[in-house]
Amino acid sequence: MKAQNRSALFALAAAGTLWGLNVPLTKLALGWLGPGWLTVARFLVAAPVLGVIGRRGLRDALTVRVMASGAIGFGVVIVLQNVGIERTSVSHAAMIVGAIPVLVALISAGLGQTSTRPLTWAGYAVALVGIALVAGAGGGGASARGDLFVLGSSVLSAAFIAIQPRLLAGRDAAAVTAVQFAGGAVVALPVAILTGGVPHGPTAVVPAVALGLLALAGTPLPFWLFAYGQARVPADLAGAFLNLEPVVGAAAGWLALGEPAALGQLIGVAAVLMGIVMSTAPPRPEASRAPVTVRLRRLAYEVLSFRA
């Protein structure tokens, strides 16, 4: 595997892990701000951070398409996700997000961008079984309405991931992400004003700290890392690493927030991890995939040629 691909896969794995930690942080931060204002705060802080990092590519990234993609792919997606997390459990929200890799693969295949291997589809299926086990086993504060909001967010997110490589082509990942954050903030601001009124100061330390972690690290870093990796590998391969988010998020919900974890959920996590391994396994060389009879004939030919 090329060094560039290795760095891309590492970036994708790190992004998936950090996003998993974002779910419980979001749950805590919602104790201060509503879903709309939380989205605005995250993007208004994160956009300048990445703008400074990718300042050389800002002019090229500042287009209507990039801004609009951020408005939907970040703004609408995060608002819906926050509304859902506010109404359901961390473990449910985290595991529903695990459907995104399958949705990305389906959308990419429909757009003719990729041809997913049978082993990859099998990995998605195993991961989905794990998701069903975790979500079906219950969780503190779960609700069908909240789950639906998270699911709607996941569908839009999958579509965004599928088209993102076209927007990243030839552009700086940090600059593109900064512009998309700005677009997300523009969409989230009127939603925040209409649904949340005027924000007030924090009434406790924990929600304020959680917001700070989300805005300064949990938002710019994973989105930037994912954009960097996605620009270098196919969309369906990048999407597979999103399955790390539900595993980490569910574990954080169990360990940090005291949500109950049943045996079925633990089995489900193991299935998700197995699905990740299967769906990201590199393809075997063409020679190793040849039928046994063909390989035996080649071997016999080489032996006879050597003897001759």
Secondary structure, DSSP 8 states (H G I E B T S, - for coil): --HHHHHHHHHHHHHHHHHHHHHHHHHHHTTTS-HHHHHHHHHHHHHHHHHHHTGGGHHHH-SHHHHHHHIIIIIIHHHHHHHHHHHS-HHHHHHHGGGHHHHHHHHHHHTTS----HHHHHHHHHHHHHHHHHHHT--TT--HHHHHHHHHHHHHHHHHHHHHHHHHTTS-HHHHHHHHHHHHHHHHHHHHHHHH-S----SSHHHHHHHHHIIIIITHHHHHHHHHHHTTS-HHHHHHGGGHHHHHHHHHHHHTS-----HHHHHHHHHHHHHHHHHH-----TGGGS-HHHHHHHHHHHHHHHH-
